[in-house]
Amino acid sequence: MKDWKRPLENPVSALFLLGTCPALAACDTFWNALLIAAATVVVFDLTNAVLYLLRGVAAGAARLAALLVTASALSGIAVLLVEAYFPAQYEAVGLYIPLTALQCAALDRVLPDAETPSGLSKLVRPLALYVLTLCAVGLLRELLGAGTAFGVPLLPSGMEALAFFRSAPGAFLTLAFVAMGAKAAGLFREEAPQ
């Protein structure tokens, strides 16, 4: 039987697929993608810090419960902070920020254990690639769906953007484009045999 907590050889591909489902709906611009990615990474890191402090108390099945409760509470705090300090982004992505708690639970299952200081350092690269992936999807959707990049219009007058890419099916198509680009760039590699 496979150990489902075992870290993957290439967590980037797992992060790419697991972390993008809730985020795809909100990542229709670069800035929205950056906000969702940053909220997920901050909530995930703070949740792991709390779980590290509770490592003697919350082990086994209790760890998952502690992870969900902690991530949910921190997601709620993130919603309040975004609403207070970034009202325009809150209007666009506020509904999706609480889903970062579920993303944290999924990420916890595929990333290396962060219960040791050396485990924390192993999280930097996968989380950075996670942020880059979401930002690439957001920027590509913004470029194709609105004709802008970072909010700056790029299309000449009289030329219209493809609004399809701002929709949910367009998000998955954009995700496929980013996955093909990452595969071509050599970011994905086959998992080592067991």
C-alpha angles and dihedrals in degrees: 000000000000119000102238091198091058112119113248122241089234110026091172093077091047091047090047091058102031099044099044103060097080092030096053092073092055100035098083093124133035093247094050090048091049091050094050092045093047092047091051094048094046093047091045093049094046091046090052090048091054091046090050089056090048095044093118093049103033108053132140114355092356089062092063091049091048090048093052095045093046095045091047092051092047091047089054090052090049090054091053093047094048091047091051100043105024106035095162092053090043089059090054103039107010092107092057100047094083087059088070087083090064091044088054091054091050093046091049090060097053104035126080116272111279093196092104130052090246089052090056091057090052090062097062099079098044093046092047090051089048090056092046091050094052092045091050091051091047094048094046092048090048092049096046098034102040105015092238136110119206087349094303115122113240105172119092117244113278093032117104129208122235102260089193089081091061090060128083095259089048089053092058091046090051089049088054090052091051091047091052090049092049091048091049090049090053097246092129121062132174116270116253115256117261 
